[in-house]
Amino acid sequence: VVLLETMTFGEQLSAIREAQILIGNHGAGLSHVLFMDRKSDLLEFTGEYLEFFMYMSEWKGVQYTPIPLMDSSRLSSSDIERVVGTVANILAEDHNNK
């Protein structure tokens, strides 16, 4: 887990290039998808379905998964369960493909 806002831009790019999964709220920070490895995954928290980062991910070749939130101000237990389940599936698929 990293907090990109605490890092220099160079450190951010290095962390993003090495990341297997990028998880974040809808916003400009998800533009880092452009620097991700094609075998990576982007999970976007969104209050409504917005296609912008889906298209960026598709262009880059990164797997995209939207995580619609019930309440955009906080994660509910069902939101957390969906995220944990999604990450577990991604990691299991990656492990099975090796």
C-alpha contacts under 8 A as a table, 3 or more apart, distances in Angstrom:
res1	aa1	res2	aa2	distance
3	L	6	T	5.73
3	L	7	M	7.26
4	L	7	M	5.32
4	L	12	Q	5.89
5	E	8	T	7.92
7	M	10	G	7.94
7	M	11	E	5.73
7	M	12	Q	5.97
8	T	11	E	5.14
8	T	12	Q	6.18
9	F	12	Q	4.94
9	F	13	L	6.25
10	G	13	L	5.21
10	G	14	S	6.28
11	E	14	S	5.12
11	E	15	A	6.15
12	Q	15	A	5.16
12	Q	16	I	6.08
13	L	16	I	5.10
13	L	17	R	6.06
13	L	32	H	7.68
13	L	35	F	6.87
14	S	17	R	5.25
14	S	18	E	6.38
15	A	18	E	5.24
15	A	19	A	6.07
16	I	19	A	5.02
16	I	22	L	7.63
16	I	32	H	6.86
16	I	33	V	7.84
16	I	35	F	6.50
16	I	36	M	5.72
17	R	35	F	5.92
17	R	36	M	4.86
17	R	37	D	5.91
18	E	36	M	7.54
18	E	37	D	7.48
19	A	22	L	6.58
19	A	36	M	7.14
19	A	37	D	7.81
19	A	40	S	7.02
20	Q	37	D	7.79
20	Q	39	K	7.36
20	Q	40	S	4.71
20	Q	41	D	6.33
21	I	40	S	5.70
21	I	41	D	4.74
21	I	42	L	5.85
21	I	43	L	7.40
21	I	87	V	7.95
22	L	33	V	7.93
22	L	40	S	7.87
22	L	41	D	6.30
22	L	42	L	4.88
22	L	43	L	6.17
23	I	42	L	6.00
23	I	43	L	4.68
23	I	44	E	5.95
23	I	45	F	7.59
24	G	29	G	7.86
24	G	30	L	6.81
24	G	43	L	6.57
24	G	44	E	5.33
24	G	45	F	5.90
25	N	30	L	7.69
25	N	44	E	5.66
25	N	45	F	4.54
25	N	46	T	6.28
26	H	29	G	7.94
26	H	30	L	6.84
26	H	44	E	5.97
26	H	45	F	5.88
26	H	46	T	5.58
27	G	30	L	5.96
27	G	31	S	7.86
28	A	31	S	5.53
29	G	32	H	6.06
30	L	33	V	5.86
30	L	44	E	7.93
30	L	53	F	7.21
31	S	34	L	6.13
31	S	53	F	7.46
31	S	56	M	7.90
32	H	35	F	5.50
32	H	36	M	6.90
33	V	36	M	5.16
33	V	42	L	7.17
33	V	56	M	7.23
33	V	57	S	6.45
33	V	60	K	7.56
33	V	62	V	7.59
34	L	56	M	7.23
34	L	57	S	7.55
34	L	60	K	6.26
36	M	40	S	6.49
36	M	62	V	7.46
37	D	40	S	5.47
37	D	62	V	7.29
38	R	60	K	6.61
38	R	61	G	5.11
38	R	62	V	4.98
39	K	61	G	7.64
39	K	62	V	6.25
39	K	63	Q	7.62
40	S	62	V	5.52
40	S	63	Q	6.51
41	D	62	V	5.59
41	D	63	Q	4.65
41	D	64	Y	5.95
41	D	65	T	7.66
41	D	90	I	7.88
42	L	57	S	7.44
42	L	62	V	6.89
42	L	63	Q	6.15
42	L	64	Y	4.92
42	L	65	T	6.23
43	L	64	Y	6.09
43	L	65	T	4.83
43	L	66	P	5.72
43	L	67	I	6.64
44	E	64	Y	7.78
44	E	65	T	6.41
44	E	66	P	4.86
44	E	67	I	5.67
45	F	66	P	6.26
45	F	67	I	4.78
45	F	68	P	5.85
45	F	69	L	6.46
46	T	49	Y	6.47
46	T	50	L	7.45
46	T	66	P	6.87
46	T	67	I	6.13
46	T	68	P	4.91
46	T	69	L	5.95
46	T	72	S	7.30
47	G	68	P	5.48
47	G	69	L	5.22
47	G	70	M	7.02
47	G	71	D	7.16
47	G	72	S	5.52
48	E	68	P	6.28
48	E	69	L	7.85
49	Y	66	P	7.40
49	Y	68	P	6.99
50	L	53	F	7.59
50	L	54	M	7.89
51	E	54	M	5.02
51	E	55	Y	6.22
52	F	55	Y	5.40
52	F	56	M	6.48
53	F	56	M	4.85
53	F	57	S	5.93
53	F	64	Y	7.88
54	M	57	S	5.15
54	M	58	E	6.09
54	M	64	Y	5.87
54	M	65	T	7.89
55	Y	58	E	5.00
55	Y	59	W	6.13
56	M	59	W	5.16
56	M	60	K	6.20
57	S	60	K	5.08
57	S	61	G	5.84
57	S	62	V	4.84
57	S	63	Q	6.47
57	S	64	Y	6.02
58	E	61	G	5.04
58	E	62	V	6.11
58	E	63	Q	7.18
58	E	64	Y	7.47
59	W	62	V	7.83
67	I	79	D	7.77
67	I	82	R	7.75
67	I	83	V	7.34
69	L	72	S	5.72
69	L	75	L	7.01
69	L	79	D	6.40
70	M	75	L	7.84
70	M	76	S	7.38
70	M	79	D	7.55
71	D	74	R	5.94
71	D	75	L	6.93
71	D	76	S	7.52
72	S	75	L	7.37
75	L	78	S	8.00
75	L	79	D	5.67
75	L	80	I	6.43
76	S	79	D	5.04
76	S	80	I	6.32
77	S	80	I	5.06
77	S	81	E	6.15
78	S	81	E	4.98
78	S	82	R	6.21
79	D	82	R	5.16
79	D	83	V	6.29
80	I	83	V	5.10
80	I	84	V	6.09
81	E	84	V	5.15
81	E	85	G	5.98
82	R	85	G	5.10
82	R	86	T	6.01
83	V	86	T	5.09
83	V	87	V	6.11
84	V	87	V	5.20
84	V	88	A	6.02
85	G	88	A	5.06
85	G	89	N	6.15
86	T	89	N	5.14
86	T	90	I	6.25
87	V	90	I	5.07
87	V	91	L	6.14
88	A	91	L	5.18
88	A	92	A	6.03
89	N	92	A	5.05
89	N	93	E	6.06
90	I	93	E	5.21
90	I	94	D	6.17
91	L	94	D	5.06
91	L	95	H	6.10
92	A	95	H	5.06
92	A	96	N	6.09
93	E	96	N	5.06
93	E	97	N	6.15
94	D	97	N	5.16
94	D	98	K	6.61
95	H	98	K	5.49
